[in-house]
Amino acid sequence: MEFPARTALAGLGPAEYEALVSLHEAVNTLDVELRSALAAEDRARAWEAGAERRAEKTRFAFEVEAFRGLGHAAFRCADELEVLLWRYASAFTVLGTGILERLAAGGPPLSDAVVGRLCEEPTLAEFERAVAVPVERLLDREEEHLKRAREERRKLLDLVETAYECLGDTGIENPMDRAAAAGARLSADHPTHMDRPWTGRLDTLVALARQTPHEIARVLKT
C-alpha cells in the first residue's frame, strides 16, 4: 500500500508527517525481509529432507549438515526480524492513533518532543490504550468499515491479554504482576523460551499500521 501524497496530509505538522513516512518505510521493509527469511527457512527444511534421502546411499552427508545449519540461521534471522517488526509496527500504530485523536479533538500538530516519544516502542499499557480507543472517535467511515476496524483492534487486544499472561506466568524466572507488566516493552521483556505474544497477530498489526496514514488522509479531506 503506497503512502499518501504530502498534499493529502497537508494538515499534519512536519514532525508528524516525517515520522509517519519513516515508520511506514521501516515497517514495509521489515515485513518484506521477515517473509523472505521465513521462505528461506522453508526452503532449507525442504533441501535438508532431500539431502537426508540422498545420504542414505552415500558415506558423506555434508549437505545435510549445511542445510540444517541454514535452516537454523534462517530461523534465528526470522526471530530477530519479528522482534524488530513488532517494535516499529507497534510504534507506528500508537503514533497514528495519537494523530487521529488530536485531529478528532481539533488540536494543533503534535510537537517534535511528543512525536519522538510516540515513535519509541510503546509499553504494553501504551499499546493497549491505543488499540482500545473506540474507532467511532477516530474514523470517518461507514458502519461496515467500522465493524472491520473493531475486529482488527479486538485481535490486538487479545494480543495484549496474551502478553499479560506470558509476563505473569509463574513458570518463568521473574513473573510480573499486571501493574509491572503494563510498563513492559515486549521486544525486550517477553519471556524467553515462550511463544511471542504477537504470534498469529503480527499481520493484523502490520495491516493496521499501514492503513492508518490513509485513515488520517481521509479525516483531513472531510
C-alpha positions, 0 to 999 in steps of 0.5 A: 500500500503506497503512502499518501501524497504530502498534499493529502496530509497537508494538515499534519505538522512536519514532525508528524508527517516525517515520522509517519513516512519513516515508520511506514518505510521501516515497517514495509521493509521489515515485513518484506525481509521477515517473509523472505527469511521465513521462505528461506527457512522453508526452503532449507527444511525442504533441501535438508529432507532431500539431502537426508534421502540422498545420504542414505546411499552415500558415506558423506552427508555434508549437505545435510549438515549445511542445510540444517545449519541454514535452516537454523540461521534462517530461523534465528534471522526470522526471530530477530526480524519479528522482534524488530517488526513488532517494535516499529509496527507497534510504534507506528500504530500508537503514533497514528492513533495519537494523530487521529485523536488530536485531529478528532479533538481539533488540536494543533500538530503534535510537537517534535518532543511528543512525536519522538516519544510516540515513535519509541516502542510503546509499553504494553499499557501504551499499546493497549490504550491505543488499540482500545480507543473506540474507532467511532472517535477516530474514523470517518467511515461507514458502519461496515468499515467500522465493524472491520476496524473493531475486529482488527483492534479486538485481535490486538487486544487479545494480543495484549491479554496474551502478553499479560499472561506470558509476563505473569506466568509463574513458570518463568524466572521473574513473573510480573504482576499486571501493574509491572507488566503494563510498563513492559516493552515486549521486544525486550521483556517477553519471556524467553523460551515462550511463544511471542505474544504477537504470534498469529497477530503480527499481520493484523498489526502490520495491516493496521499500521499501514492503513492508518496514514490513509485513515488520517488522509481521509479525516483531513479531506472531510 
